[in-house]
Amino acid sequence: MSCNYFGLFEDWEIAIAKKLVSDFIKTRRCFQEYDFDDLMQECLTHWLSVRDGYDEGRRASKRTFMGHVIRNKLKDLVAQRQAEKREPTYFAISLDAPLVEGESRTLLDEIEETTADERTRDLCLEVGLSVDLAKALEKLTPRQQDICRLAMEGYDVTEMSKELGLSRSTIYEEKKRIRDFFHKQGLEDYWR
């Protein structure tokens, strides 16, 4: 439909529809992506189909009647949108059903294999990381190794200072050196 709607509507009808559709879009977030013209067309098409049913004997003016018709159409669109959201988008599949018809391999077999592969991969990463971490720790001085051990046991700087017989400033300096070293080794996540 073009903007003048082929002369099917009077100016006041278009103005009422524009106002109501505009207000509707502003207050309904789920319809903000809708094209204004599409909603106008929906509403005016509906109005066209019912406007001859206006009864002049009623107390409402034709403009008031149109307002009710357009508002009801917009409410129907909201209800339709909500009903569409309730439609199921997922369906159940038995874990024992074959993946391919005529074969014995099931969905459960696939899941178990994938899970086992992920566990193996994770274990390999952990072992590889442990090896990298152990190699890095070996390169530290004995004092730095002691600080790392105590840090992993949850000691704070004051407790480390007492345990190792070092000043707090020395502990802070060593922690900074350890942090820099771990950063250079790509293990910065293990020392903060």
C-alpha positions, 0 to 999 in steps of 0.5 A: 500500500502506498502512503495515501492508501489509494484514497481509501481513507480520510485524513482523520482516519490515517491520523488516528491510526498513525497516533495509535500505532506510534504510541503502541510501538513506543510502549511495546518493546517487542514491537519496536522492530516492526516496521511502522508502515506494516503495523499501519497497514495491518490496522487500516486493513482491519479498520476497512473491514469493520468500519461499515459496521459503525452504528450511528445510533450508539453514543460513540462517535465514528472516531471513538469507534475507530480508536477502539477498533485499532486498539483492539487490533493492536491487542490482538497482535500482542496476543498473537505474538505471545501465542507464537512464543509459546509454540514449542521450538524443541522436540524430544528425542530418545537417547536410545534412538539410532542416529541414522535409521538402520544403524545401531549407534545412538544419541547416548553413544554420541554424547558419552563419546563427546563427554569422554573426549572433552574429559581427556582434552581437559585432563591433557590441558591440566597435565600440560599446564601442571608441567609448565607450572612445575618447570616455571617453579623450578626456575625460581630461587629457593626463597621465591619457591617458599613464597609460592608454596606459602601463597598456595597454602593461603598465607598472607604477607605478614604470615609469610614474613614471620614464617620465613624471617623476612621483612614485609617489604622483601616479601612484596619485592619477591612477589613482584619478581615472581609476578613478572617471571610468571607473566614472561612464562605466560602463566600470569593467571597463576600469580596475582 
